[in-house]
């Protein structure tokens, strides 16, 4: 089953960013991953990844930052509400921790 959608296939963050998104897409809790457009901001810094609050349907947004570049990755989950979305976010957060440790 192909879980990637949308018009953008580029993921910022080099290997780490791609690894995070691929690992998340492999989760049984995730239906689809849609990389958003890449925006250039003004704040410098290293690579960071964090989940934003789930929407009312339980879907998530993963915010990737690398230097001054920002990208939202939309994650369609199997959740049916925001509470279930929070539980899924906690599960997927383990992937972020695992990739950061490598």
DOGU-584362 format. One record per residue (C-alpha): residue in three letters; residue number from 1; x, y, z. Coordinates in Angstrom, 3 decimals, padded with zeros to 6 digits. Layout:
<sites>
code / pos / px / py / pz
ala / NUM / X / Y / Z $
...
</sites>
This chain:
<sites>
code / pos / px / py / pz
unk / 1 / 000.000 / 000.000 / 000.000 $
unk / 2 / 001.390 / 003.385 / -000.990 $
unk / 3 / 001.030 / 005.821 / 001.895 $
unk / 4 / 002.596 / 008.920 / 000.314 $
unk / 5 / 000.417 / 011.538 / -001.320 $
unk / 6 / 000.414 / 015.152 / -002.429 $
unk / 7 / 002.432 / 017.070 / -004.986 $
unk / 8 / 005.658 / 017.418 / -003.000 $
unk / 9 / 008.027 / 014.513 / -002.560 $
unk / 10 / 010.990 / 016.390 / -001.080 $
unk / 11 / 011.523 / 016.054 / 002.675 $
unk / 12 / 013.851 / 018.496 / 004.428 $
unk / 13 / 016.347 / 017.407 / 007.053 $
unk / 14 / 018.498 / 015.173 / 004.879 $
unk / 15 / 018.726 / 011.550 / 005.935 $
unk / 16 / 017.267 / 012.236 / 009.355 $
unk / 17 / 014.146 / 013.929 / 007.949 $
unk / 18 / 013.576 / 011.200 / 005.371 $
unk / 19 / 014.152 / 008.471 / 007.964 $
unk / 20 / 011.586 / 010.012 / 010.338 $
unk / 21 / 008.923 / 010.333 / 007.642 $
unk / 22 / 009.554 / 006.812 / 006.284 $
unk / 23 / 009.392 / 005.268 / 009.760 $
unk / 24 / 006.159 / 007.146 / 010.524 $
unk / 25 / 004.628 / 005.991 / 007.232 $
unk / 26 / 005.344 / 002.377 / 008.180 $
unk / 27 / 003.223 / 002.625 / 011.330 $
unk / 28 / -000.032 / 000.691 / 011.287 $
unk / 29 / -001.661 / 003.764 / 012.872 $
unk / 30 / -000.951 / 005.893 / 009.780 $
unk / 31 / -003.075 / 005.842 / 006.623 $
unk / 32 / -001.288 / 008.481 / 004.543 $
unk / 33 / 001.661 / 010.906 / 004.699 $
unk / 34 / 001.490 / 014.119 / 002.670 $
unk / 35 / 004.627 / 016.299 / 002.593 $
unk / 36 / 003.748 / 019.998 / 002.484 $
unk / 37 / 005.482 / 022.847 / 000.725 $
unk / 38 / 008.869 / 023.982 / 001.965 $
unk / 39 / 009.104 / 027.521 / 003.307 $
unk / 40 / 012.201 / 029.562 / 004.001 $
unk / 41 / 012.095 / 031.559 / 007.233 $
unk / 42 / 014.479 / 033.807 / 009.072 $
unk / 43 / 015.528 / 031.834 / 012.162 $
unk / 44 / 018.791 / 029.864 / 011.999 $
unk / 45 / 019.311 / 026.555 / 013.771 $
unk / 46 / 019.853 / 022.846 / 013.360 $
unk / 47 / 017.393 / 020.083 / 012.501 $
unk / 48 / 014.266 / 019.743 / 014.660 $
unk / 49 / 011.109 / 017.659 / 014.331 $
unk / 50 / 007.956 / 017.873 / 016.435 $
unk / 51 / 004.293 / 016.977 / 016.242 $
unk / 52 / 001.663 / 019.698 / 016.427 $
unk / 53 / -001.725 / 019.148 / 018.068 $
unk / 54 / -004.074 / 016.786 / 016.266 $
unk / 55 / -007.093 / 018.216 / 014.472 $
unk / 56 / -010.673 / 017.289 / 015.456 $
unk / 57 / -010.450 / 014.114 / 013.337 $
unk / 58 / -007.217 / 012.980 / 014.977 $
unk / 59 / -004.915 / 013.735 / 012.062 $
unk / 60 / -001.470 / 015.136 / 012.797 $
unk / 61 / 001.033 / 017.601 / 011.431 $
unk / 62 / 004.744 / 016.979 / 011.773 $
unk / 63 / 006.805 / 020.155 / 011.697 $
unk / 64 / 010.322 / 019.720 / 010.298 $
unk / 65 / 012.880 / 022.529 / 010.636 $
unk / 66 / 016.360 / 022.614 / 009.247 $
unk / 67 / 018.152 / 025.914 / 009.650 $
unk / 68 / 015.753 / 028.547 / 008.354 $
unk / 69 / 013.727 / 026.048 / 006.267 $
unk / 70 / 010.366 / 024.751 / 007.541 $
unk / 71 / 008.078 / 022.026 / 006.231 $
unk / 72 / 004.797 / 020.638 / 007.510 $
unk / 73 / 004.107 / 016.983 / 006.841 $
unk / 74 / 000.435 / 016.068 / 007.112 $
unk / 75 / -000.244 / 012.662 / 008.633 $
unk / 76 / -003.645 / 011.038 / 008.150 $
unk / 77 / -004.138 / 008.613 / 011.032 $
unk / 78 / -006.614 / 005.895 / 011.896 $
unk / 79 / -007.900 / 008.063 / 014.775 $
unk / 80 / -011.502 / 009.210 / 014.774 $
unk / 81 / -011.103 / 012.181 / 017.140 $
unk / 82 / -008.462 / 014.452 / 018.658 $
unk / 83 / -008.071 / 012.329 / 021.807 $
unk / 84 / -007.181 / 009.276 / 019.747 $
unk / 85 / -004.924 / 011.535 / 017.674 $
unk / 86 / -003.034 / 012.518 / 020.847 $
unk / 87 / -002.499 / 008.850 / 021.694 $
unk / 88 / -001.168 / 008.195 / 018.192 $
unk / 89 / 001.101 / 011.242 / 018.443 $
unk / 90 / 002.583 / 009.801 / 021.648 $
unk / 91 / 003.247 / 006.510 / 019.876 $
unk / 92 / 004.810 / 008.197 / 016.850 $
unk / 93 / 006.908 / 010.425 / 019.125 $
unk / 94 / 008.875 / 007.267 / 019.976 $
unk / 95 / 010.035 / 007.214 / 016.340 $
unk / 96 / 011.338 / 010.775 / 016.670 $
unk / 97 / 013.248 / 009.841 / 019.815 $
unk / 98 / 014.697 / 006.712 / 018.205 $
unk / 99 / 015.923 / 008.561 / 015.108 $
unk / 100 / 017.406 / 011.415 / 017.217 $
unk / 101 / 019.421 / 008.867 / 019.216 $
unk / 102 / 021.073 / 007.443 / 016.090 $
</sites>
